[in-house]
Amino acid sequence: MSIMENNWLILLNPAAAGGKASREWPKIEKSLNENQFSYTVYKTERKGHAIELVQKGIQEGYRKIIAIGGDGTNNEVVNGIFGQEEVSPGGILYTLIPIGTGNDWRRTYNIPSDYKKWIPLIKNLKTKKQDIGLVHYHDEEGNKHKRYFVNVAGMAYDGYIGKLTSHKKTVSKFIYLYLVITQLFNYKNRKAAVIFNNEEVEAPFYSVNLGICKYSGGGMQLVPHAIPDDGLMALTYDTGLSKFQIVTMTPRLFTGTITKHKKIFAHQVTHARVEAREDRPTYLEVDGEFLGQTPCEFYILNRVLNVIVP
């Protein structure tokens, strides 16, 4: 057994939440030391860096990982875990100290946003197994890629907003919600096809979402029927909502009742495909990070991530 297996690898994204993670790090470090953690810290320097650092750490022998950051950092760390071939991902324990803009994934497990309350609990090693999603997609040059996701994949308007924010260094919750509201009237629904469970639905979709967990966008519930360990992805889509209908249903996004709207449809799937049905593609984001565009193919991996929970 490597000595590193008894130590923690910490991935710190200093830029998370507009630099808040960096500012809070001395206090977090003090709390880790007070609770007698043995750890090594790797700091990310650019987009995608956490994936590389996690894989490096696993090669060095680390098997217990903590990320400090938001949902984007969370996604990168999980992609590092599942993108390596050193050990089975089932041999890795993982959790998040949430310091981000939306902090949506932590809501599923009631992980405290106050790290002073959360850090002492981490060493209890209470775990749950979570499903993760896998999407094959295309970038804007037409090249094929794949990405794992642990929360929600959003297409159509969600992907469009993701693309708008992808070049910004930081996006506050206020700026994100401002864009969601103000860009609505600039966005034109794009006709696409969603193929699942031997069905094909074609429409000018406003939104298509596939969820492992149910919270996204700062507490919205676009896939309220998502269960993180049932071996299924929660799928929701609309069939041509008007701008007025979108505005009036906004409260439903936060109450988990969107599937009661007559133009919102909910399913549970193990596989789905989304294809464009016009010259313009439909955009994709996962866990709040813009990736690319259609065609996209989604798969589920059942209970493969070991999450340390309160």
Backbone torsions as a table, in degrees:
resi	resn	phi	psi	omega
1	MET	NA	131.6	177.1
2	SER	-69.9	143.4	176.7
3	ILE	-61.7	-25.4	-178.9
4	MET	-67.0	-21.8	-178.5
5	GLU	-65.2	-20.0	177.4
6	ASN	-94.4	-4.4	179.2
7	ASN	-104.0	162.3	179.5
8	TRP	-103.6	138.6	170.3
9	LEU	-99.5	123.9	-179.9
10	ILE	-111.7	126.2	176.5
11	LEU	-104.3	111.1	-178.7
12	LEU	-105.8	123.1	172.9
13	ASN	-97.7	98.7	-175.4
14	PRO	-61.5	-24.8	-176.2
15	ALA	-85.6	-7.3	-176.1
16	ALA	-58.5	140.5	179.2
17	ALA	55.6	44.0	177.2
18	GLY	65.9	30.2	179.2
19	GLY	94.7	1.4	-179.2
20	LYS	-62.4	-38.4	-179.3
21	ALA	-59.6	-39.4	178.1
22	SER	-67.0	-41.7	-179.6
23	ARG	-67.4	-33.0	-178.0
24	GLU	-85.0	-13.5	-173.1
25	TRP	-55.9	-44.2	179.6
26	PRO	-56.6	-37.6	178.8
27	LYS	-71.8	-39.0	177.9
28	ILE	-64.9	-42.9	178.8
29	GLU	-59.3	-42.9	178.7
30	LYS	-61.4	-42.8	179.8
31	SER	-66.0	-40.0	176.9
32	LEU	-61.3	-42.7	-179.4
33	ASN	-68.2	-39.9	178.5
34	GLU	-63.0	-30.4	179.8
35	ASN	-95.7	12.8	170.9
36	GLN	60.2	43.1	171.7
37	PHE	-79.2	139.7	169.8
38	SER	-105.1	118.5	-168.7
39	TYR	-152.2	163.8	170.5
40	THR	-126.4	139.1	-178.5
41	VAL	-108.5	128.3	169.4
42	TYR	-111.3	130.8	179.1
43	LYS	-104.4	131.4	179.4
44	THR	-78.6	149.3	-176.6
45	GLU	-121.6	-11.6	-176.5
46	ARG	-162.0	169.8	177.6
47	LYS	-63.0	132.8	179.6
48	GLY	87.9	-8.9	-174.7
49	HIS	-66.7	-34.6	-178.8
50	ALA	-62.0	-33.3	177.7
51	ILE	-59.6	-48.0	-179.3
52	GLU	-64.8	-42.8	-176.3
53	LEU	-67.7	-37.4	177.4
54	VAL	-63.7	-43.9	-179.5
55	GLN	-64.9	-38.4	175.4
56	LYS	-62.1	-45.4	-178.8
57	GLY	-63.7	-39.6	178.6
58	ILE	-66.2	-39.1	176.2
59	GLN	-62.2	-32.4	179.5
60	GLU	-78.9	-9.2	175.1
61	GLY	114.2	-2.5	-179.9
62	TYR	-71.0	138.7	-179.5
63	ARG	-129.3	-1.9	176.7
64	LYS	-125.5	121.6	-170.0
65	ILE	-127.0	135.7	173.1
66	ILE	-122.7	131.0	172.6
67	ALA	-103.3	141.1	174.4
68	ILE	-118.3	109.5	-176.2
69	GLY	163.5	-157.8	-178.1
70	GLY	-106.5	-157.3	-175.7
71	ASP	-67.4	-30.6	177.3
72	GLY	-68.0	-42.8	176.2
73	THR	-62.8	-43.2	177.4
74	ASN	-54.4	-46.7	-179.3
75	ASN	-63.6	-43.1	-179.1
76	GLU	-64.6	-41.7	-179.6
77	VAL	-62.9	-43.6	178.8
78	VAL	-64.0	-37.1	176.5
79	ASN	-67.0	-31.3	173.8
80	GLY	-66.1	-41.1	180.0
81	ILE	-64.4	-43.6	-174.3
82	PHE	-91.8	-8.2	177.9
83	GLY	-93.4	-3.2	-179.0
84	GLN	-100.8	160.0	-178.1
85	GLU	-122.5	14.1	-178.9
86	GLU	-68.7	-46.7	-179.8
87	VAL	-140.5	165.3	173.4
88	SER	-66.2	135.3	177.0
89	PRO	-56.0	-24.1	178.3
90	GLY	-65.8	-14.0	178.1
91	GLY	-91.2	5.1	-178.3
92	ILE	-108.3	135.5	171.7
93	LEU	-104.2	137.6	-173.1
94	TYR	-142.1	144.3	168.5
95	THR	-154.3	175.9	-174.4
96	LEU	-127.3	135.6	163.4
97	ILE	-96.7	105.6	-167.4
98	PRO	-79.4	108.8	172.1
99	ILE	-133.4	87.3	-177.4
100	GLY	-146.6	-168.2	-179.0
101	THR	-81.4	-53.7	-177.2
102	GLY	-94.2	-38.0	-177.9
103	ASN	49.1	47.7	-174.5
104	ASP	-80.9	-38.6	-175.8
105	TRP	-62.1	-36.3	-176.6
106	ARG	-66.1	-22.2	-179.0
107	ARG	-63.6	-33.9	-178.5
108	THR	-60.9	-35.6	-175.7
109	TYR	-106.0	5.6	-177.6
110	ASN	54.3	37.5	174.0
111	ILE	-67.5	125.5	-177.6
112	PRO	-60.7	137.8	174.4
113	SER	-75.9	-18.7	176.1
114	ASP	-86.2	107.6	-175.5
115	TYR	-64.6	-23.3	178.2
116	LYS	-66.4	-28.8	176.2
117	LYS	-84.5	-30.6	-172.2
118	TRP	-83.9	-43.2	-174.5
119	ILE	-55.5	-44.9	179.5
120	PRO	-62.0	-25.7	-177.5
121	LEU	-81.2	-23.1	-175.0
122	ILE	-60.0	-39.3	-175.9
123	LYS	-69.1	-9.7	174.8
124	ASN	-68.3	-20.2	178.5
125	LEU	55.7	35.9	172.0
126	LYS	-76.1	124.0	-173.3
127	THR	-125.3	156.2	168.9
128	LYS	-130.2	149.0	176.3
129	LYS	-93.8	131.1	-178.5
130	GLN	-119.3	146.8	169.7
131	ASP	-71.0	156.9	166.1
132	ILE	-132.7	157.7	178.0
133	GLY	-101.2	156.7	175.2
134	LEU	-131.0	128.1	178.2
135	VAL	-123.5	133.2	168.8
136	HIS	-99.3	128.0	-174.5
137	TYR	-143.4	-180.0	179.3
138	HIS	-124.2	142.6	174.3
139	ASP	-82.0	-178.5	-173.7
140	GLU	-73.0	-8.7	174.3
141	GLU	-97.4	0.4	177.7
142	GLY	91.7	4.8	179.5
143	ASN	-80.6	142.5	-176.4
144	LYS	-88.8	138.6	178.7
145	HIS	-138.8	171.5	171.9
146	LYS	-135.2	155.3	-179.0
147	ARG	-153.4	140.0	173.5
148	TYR	-89.3	151.3	174.5
149	PHE	-141.6	150.6	-174.0
150	VAL	-116.9	-4.4	-175.1
151	ASN	-128.3	-91.5	-176.1
152	VAL	-137.4	135.8	171.0
153	ALA	-102.2	128.5	-177.7
154	GLY	-120.2	137.6	179.5
155	MET	-127.3	167.9	-177.7
156	ALA	71.0	-119.1	-175.0
157	TYR	-62.2	-37.9	178.5
158	ASP	-61.6	-42.7	177.2
159	GLY	-65.6	-37.1	178.2
160	TYR	-62.1	-46.8	177.1
161	ILE	-63.5	-40.0	177.0
162	GLY	-59.6	-39.2	178.8
163	LYS	-67.2	-39.5	179.6
164	LEU	-62.7	-35.3	-176.1
165	THR	-93.5	-5.6	-172.1
166	SER	-66.3	-23.6	-177.7
167	HIS	-97.4	0.4	178.3
168	LYS	-88.4	140.6	-180.0
169	LYS	-66.0	-43.3	177.9
170	THR	-137.8	146.8	177.0
171	VAL	-133.3	111.4	178.7
172	SER	-74.0	164.2	177.3
173	LYS	-60.0	-36.8	179.4
174	PHE	-63.9	-46.6	-179.9
175	ILE	-63.5	-40.8	179.5
176	TYR	-61.2	-49.6	-179.9
177	LEU	-65.5	-34.7	176.8
178	TYR	-61.4	-44.6	178.5
179	LEU	-66.1	-41.5	178.8
180	VAL	-56.4	-41.2	-177.3
181	ILE	-78.4	-49.0	-172.6
182	THR	-74.9	-29.5	-178.2
183	GLN	-81.8	-9.7	-177.9
184	LEU	-54.2	-41.7	-174.7
185	PHE	-84.0	-7.3	173.8
186	ASN	-93.6	-16.4	-174.4
187	TYR	-88.5	135.6	175.3
188	LYS	-113.5	124.7	179.6
189	ASN	-55.8	140.0	-180.0
190	ARG	-110.5	132.8	-178.9
191	LYS	-70.4	131.5	179.9
192	ALA	-146.7	173.9	176.7
193	ALA	-123.8	133.7	173.1
194	VAL	-109.3	121.6	-174.9
195	ILE	-115.0	123.4	-175.4
196	PHE	-163.3	150.7	173.3
197	ASN	45.5	42.2	-179.4
198	ASN	62.5	21.9	175.3
199	GLU	-118.7	155.9	172.5
200	GLU	-136.4	122.5	179.4
201	VAL	-115.6	124.2	179.7
202	GLU	-116.1	129.5	-177.7
203	ALA	-165.7	164.2	169.9
204	PRO	-82.1	83.6	-171.3
205	PHE	-70.4	141.0	167.6
206	TYR	-87.1	-38.1	-176.9
207	SER	-151.4	137.2	172.2
208	VAL	-132.5	126.0	-177.9
209	ASN	-132.7	141.4	173.0
210	LEU	-126.0	122.4	-172.0
211	GLY	-123.7	140.4	168.1
212	ILE	-91.8	-46.5	172.4
213	CYS	-113.4	169.8	-166.5
214	LYS	-102.2	-11.5	-176.2
215	TYR	-100.8	139.6	175.3
216	SER	-159.0	168.2	175.5
217	GLY	61.3	31.2	178.5
218	GLY	80.8	37.8	176.1
219	GLY	105.7	0.4	175.7
220	MET	-69.9	154.0	177.0
221	GLN	-121.6	83.0	179.9
222	LEU	-81.3	-20.0	176.0
223	VAL	-131.3	69.5	-172.0
224	PRO	-64.6	-16.1	-178.9
225	HIS	-94.5	10.2	-180.0
226	ALA	-71.5	136.0	175.8
227	ILE	-126.1	123.7	-167.7
228	PRO	-72.1	-6.2	-176.8
229	ASP	-137.7	26.0	-176.6
230	ASP	-98.7	3.5	179.4
231	GLY	75.3	16.3	-178.1
232	LEU	-134.5	149.4	170.1
233	MET	-97.1	137.8	174.4
234	ALA	-84.5	124.7	-179.0
235	LEU	-112.4	130.5	170.1
236	THR	-131.5	146.2	174.5
237	TYR	-155.4	161.1	176.1
238	ASP	-111.8	167.6	177.1
239	THR	-122.1	60.4	173.6
240	GLY	88.1	62.8	175.5
241	LEU	-73.7	140.8	173.4
242	SER	-78.4	163.4	178.6
243	LYS	-59.7	-39.9	180.0
244	PHE	-63.4	-43.4	179.1
245	GLN	-63.3	-38.2	179.2
246	ILE	-62.8	-44.7	-179.5
247	VAL	-63.8	-46.3	-175.5
248	THR	-69.9	-23.6	-179.0
249	MET	-91.4	0.5	-177.3
250	THR	-52.2	-43.2	178.6
251	PRO	-58.0	-29.7	179.5
252	ARG	-64.5	-25.4	-179.2
253	LEU	-64.0	-26.9	-176.5
254	PHE	-102.3	-9.6	-178.6
255	THR	-105.9	-2.4	179.0
256	GLY	74.3	24.2	-176.3
257	THR	-116.0	16.9	-176.2
258	ILE	-64.3	-28.7	-177.4
259	THR	-73.1	-5.4	174.8
260	LYS	-84.4	-10.5	176.5
261	HIS	-73.4	139.9	-172.6
262	LYS	-66.9	-17.5	179.7
263	LYS	-106.1	9.7	175.9
264	ILE	-110.7	129.9	-176.2
265	PHE	-120.0	140.6	-176.4
266	ALA	-125.2	138.0	178.6
267	HIS	-143.6	170.8	170.7
268	GLN	-124.9	131.9	-171.3
269	VAL	-139.2	157.9	170.6
270	THR	-104.4	-14.0	-177.8
271	HIS	-154.9	142.1	175.6
272	ALA	-152.4	154.7	177.2
273	ARG	-133.7	139.3	177.3
274	VAL	-123.6	126.0	-178.4
275	GLU	-125.9	144.7	174.1
276	ALA	-72.1	148.2	177.0
277	ARG	-123.1	22.9	172.8
278	GLU	-152.6	-178.9	-174.0
279	ASP	-65.7	-31.0	-178.8
280	ARG	-87.4	137.6	-179.0
281	PRO	-77.6	168.2	171.1
282	THR	-102.4	129.9	-173.6
283	TYR	-83.8	158.1	-176.1
284	LEU	-129.5	134.7	166.2
285	GLU	-130.3	150.2	173.8
286	VAL	-132.6	136.0	-179.9
287	ASP	51.8	33.3	177.8
288	GLY	85.4	2.0	-178.0
289	GLU	-111.8	126.2	177.8
290	PHE	-68.9	132.9	-179.9
291	LEU	-113.9	-52.9	-173.0
292	GLY	175.7	-130.5	-169.4
293	GLN	-155.7	176.4	178.7
294	THR	-66.1	156.8	1.1
295	PRO	-75.9	144.8	-178.5
296	CYS	-127.7	140.0	179.2
297	GLU	-128.4	130.3	-172.9
298	PHE	-115.6	139.3	178.3
299	TYR	-134.5	161.0	178.3
300	ILE	-116.4	138.9	172.6
301	LEU	-115.2	117.3	-168.4
302	ASN	-84.1	122.8	169.7
303	ARG	51.3	54.6	-175.5
304	VAL	-112.0	-9.9	-179.1
305	LEU	-109.0	124.8	178.2
306	ASN	-90.2	106.6	-176.4
307	VAL	-103.3	126.8	173.5
308	ILE	-80.3	125.9	-174.2
309	VAL	-126.9	163.3	178.1
310	PRO	-63.4	NA	NA
